[in-house]
Amino acid sequence: MQQWHNDINDMHKKFGVHDWVREELNKKDKDWSRLNKFLQFRINFLKEELNETEEAFNNKDAAEVVDGLIDLCVIAIGTLDAFDVDAQKAWEQVHTANMTKERGVKESRPNPLGLPDLIKPEGWVGPNHDDNIGNITNAL
């Protein structure tokens, strides 16, 4: 089964995203401002897509809601890929940490449906991505 992050990596290879990032990283002046702008662009892209997805929801357009949710995944995973973060490893760490949470109610967040919240039990340890940040530091 093909994994999403591999599909996105293939797309980035096809359209030269990796080449562009590598060129920025290899510049002699070490001016990371273009990488910073690229990361900000991707964050803004996520906001734009979220707004479009919300608009589709408000318009009761189910197909566009599905498309928007997938686009959010593509942009988010694509941003990790562009910055050379191992998205699968990050996913597995977050999933593992989430699976150690317990059912409960998070008082600080309204939950009108009564569905259980994921609550961090005492001693809970969150995911640590310190060894999997790729080139994001260069973009900050």
N, C-alpha and C positions, 0 to 999 in steps of 0.2 A: 504494500500500500504506500502510495506517494504521500509524503508528509508536507504540510503547508509551507513550512519554512524552506524546504527544498524548491518548491514551485516559485516562491518569491525570489530565492537566490538565482534561479534560472532566468527570471524576468529581469533582474538587476544586471546579470551578465549580458543579456541581449541588448539592453538599453544603455549600457556603459556606466551604470551608477557606481560600481566598484572601481572602475578605472578613474572616474572623477574624484572619488574620495581618496584613492591612492595618490593621485597627482597633488591634491591639496596637502596630504600628509608629507609628501616628499619635497615640498617647496623648501628652498634653503632659508627663507626668511622666518619660517615657523610662525607665520601670522595665521592664527586659527579663526580669524573673523568670518571667513567664508563657510567654514564648518559650523560655526555658531549660527550663522544665518540659515544654513541648511537644516540644522536641528530645529530652529525656531519655525522655519517653513513647514516642516513635518508636523510639529505640534499644532500649528495653525490649521494645517490640512485636516488633522483629526477633529478639531473644533468645527470646521466647516462641514465635514461629513456627518458629524453628530447632529448639527443643526438641520441638515438636509434629511437625516433619518427621522428626527423629531417632526419635521414638517410632513414627511410621508405618513407618519403615525397620525398626526392631526387630520390629514386628508384621507385617512382610512385606506391608504394604498399599500396593501400587504406586500406586493412584489417589490416595491421600492423600499419598504422597511427591511426586507430580507437583503436586498442589494446593498443598502446602507450599512447594515450590520456586518456583512462580509467585507465591504470596503474599509470599515474601521479596523477589522482584523488585518487586512492586507497592508494598510498604512502602518499600523502599530508594529506588526512583525517585520514589515519592510524596513522600518526605521532601525530596528535592532539589527537586521541583516546589513543594512548600508553601513552601520558603524561597527561591523564585525563582532557583534555580540552573538554568542551561541544561543539562539532563541529556544531551541529544544531543551538545553540544559537549564535555562532560566525558567521555562515552563514547568519542568519537572520539579524544580526546587519550590516554586510557588505552590504547585499542586500538592506536593508532599506536606508542606507546612499547612495548607488549607485542610488537608485530611486529618490533621491532628487537632483541629478545632472541634468544639462541641456545639450541640444545638442549644439555643437559648434566645434571649430577647436582649437586643441592644437598645437600652433606654434612650440613648442620645439620637437615635434615628427613628423617625415615624415609620410605622409598619402597619398600615391599615388592613392588610390582608391576613395578618396573623401567621404568616409563614415564619419558620424558625430562622433566626440569624445565626451566622457562624460566630461563635464566641471564642476568644483566646482563653484557654484554661490557664490556671496559675502555672508558671514555669514555661509557658509557651515560648518556643523559639521560632522566629520568623526566618524566611529564606535569606541567605547571605550571597549577594552577587558580587562581592568585592573582587573575586578572581575571574569575573565574566562581564567586564564593562566595555570591552573592545576599545574603540576610539572615542567613546563619548566624552571622556575627560577632556580631550582636545577641543571639543565643541562647546565647552562651558565657559 
